[in-house]
Structure formats: C-alpha cells, structure tokens
Amino acid sequence: MKKLKSIMLGLTLLLVCGAVKANPIPSNENLTATHAINTYVDAITRGKLNGLNEVLDQSVKFSMLRGTKVLSFDKKQMMEFFKGDKNVEQTCTTSTEVVESNADVKVVKVDMKFDGFTRSNYVTVANTGDGWKITNVYSVFK
C-alpha cells in the first residue's frame, strides 16, 4: 500500500510539474490589428520584443527612404536589428494615426518625433489567415 501511494504521489507530482512548465498555445484571437501595431510601437520605441515575431508576417518588407535612396530589409534582417536595440528606450514622442482601414487591410502612420527630425513609419497590417499581421513598413525621415 505504501508503494502504491508513493507511485501515485510521484505521478501526480509529475503531472503538476508538466502542466506548470507547459507553454501556452498561441491564439490567433490575440492577433488583432491594434495588438500588431502596439507590439510594433513597443519594439521600435522601447525595445520590447515580446510578441514581435508573431505579429510580423513571414514575407514582411521594411523599406526606408534615405535621401534619394530606398533601403529594403526582410524579416530576418529586421529581427536582428531589433535584437541589437533590445530594451533601448528612444527619446521621442510617438503618435499613431489610422490612414486607411477596411475589413482586410489597415495602414497606420506611426510618427516618432525626435529633437530635430521626425521618423514617419507607414505600417500596413493585413488580416491574414493567421490573424492580423504586419506585411509592410515604409519609413521616411523629415
């Protein structure tokens, strides 16, 4: 009887430890357009990368107008850049404005006002089969 109790206690402990360690299954319900934009803003202004990989579409394209030259980057390149700025808080004032919105696509202008210049990010968020994801970001410096 003692042996049976010990085995049952061990199995119960194993199940409890397994349940506590289990990673939550990502839910597409959290992948709203607002969530995607807020996650992006947290990443570029505060260096908070939690959830950024999930809100960026696999084919996301980042473009940046520098003078007369357009620089383009893919998801992997931008994630490496973001990791370099992890937990770095930008000294800017950030504002967002919805430029265009329908049931499938939203374009949101994210302005970052620094001393002496403004970075405007035009972020396109699409309603994909996996929730709302960022598909394009175009940055302009003024």
Protein Blocks (a to p, Z undefined) as FASTA:
>chain_A
ZZmmmmmmmmmmmmmmmmmmpccdddfklmcfklmmmmmmmmmmnopaghklmmpcfklc
cdddehjaccdddfklmmmmmmmmgoiacddddddddfbdcfkbccdddddddehiacdd
dddddddfkopadfbdcdddZZ
